[in-house]
Amino acid sequence: MNDSYVECMVARKSSPIMGVLKYIIYILTGVSVIGVVAGYYIFIVTLLIFGLLAYFVVPGFELEYEYLYLDREITIDKIMSKQKRKKIRTIELGKMEYLCPMNSHQLDQYKARNVKMSDYTSREPDAKVWVIIYKDQSSEELIAFEPNEEMLKAVKNVYPRKVVEI
């Protein structure tokens, strides 16, 4: 069997608003703790709200995506705050129409039809974003991601006519 294994990690650029919002949630949680300790039990509700926000929402502010190519499939995982990992999806490359750069003319007809696009990129302005045109049983989707050269080479070895380079 001639299977290849390639792994690639991309950190998503977080916006400054998210950083400010994270610290505001932490500060309000701290103020609520102080209010409860001081005997103002009205702060129990705010402590509960901001504590849950700090535990469940704030880890999603720092995202990384891990792309894993193995056995003609690309698996995309989301890593939140370098602590929690969640498998987002598995892309079967046999159902792929094309793999092309974001600025390719292959995408024009799909963009004109407003085909759904999933974004698993770093959102950096100078990033080399590639798009998979993915056709499942009854739907079409554009999947944006940032593979490294090794992953592109592995996909091109298996599907040479489906990888479009400019």
FENJOGI-V664318 format. One record per backbone hydrogen bond with DSSP energy under -1.0 kcal/mol. CO is the residue of the C=O (numbers start at 0). NH is the residue of the N-H. Records with the same first field share a line. If there is no record, write none. Layout:
BEGIN
CO->NH / NH
END
This chain:
BEGIN
5->68
7->66
9->64
14->18
15->19
16->20
17->21
18->22
19->23
20->24
21->25
22->26
23->27
24->28
25->29
26->30
27->31
28->32
29->33
30->34
31->35
32->36
33->37
34->39
35->38
38->40
39->42
40->43
42->46
43->47
44->48
45->49
46->50
47->51
48->52
49->53
50->54
51->55
52->56 / 57
56->59
57->60
61->80
62->11
63->78
64->9
65->76
66->7
67->74
68->5
71->92
72->69
73->90
74->67
75->87 / 88
76->65
77->85
78->63
79->82 / 83
83->79
85->77
88->75
90->73
91->94
92->95
94->134
97->132
98->163
99->130
100->103
103->106
104->107
106->110
107->111
109->114
110->113
115->141
117->143
121->12
123->126
126->128
128->101
129->144
130->99
131->142
132->96
133->140
138->135
140->133
141->117
142->131
143->119
144->129
147->151
148->152
149->153
150->154
151->155
152->156
153->157
154->158
161->98
END
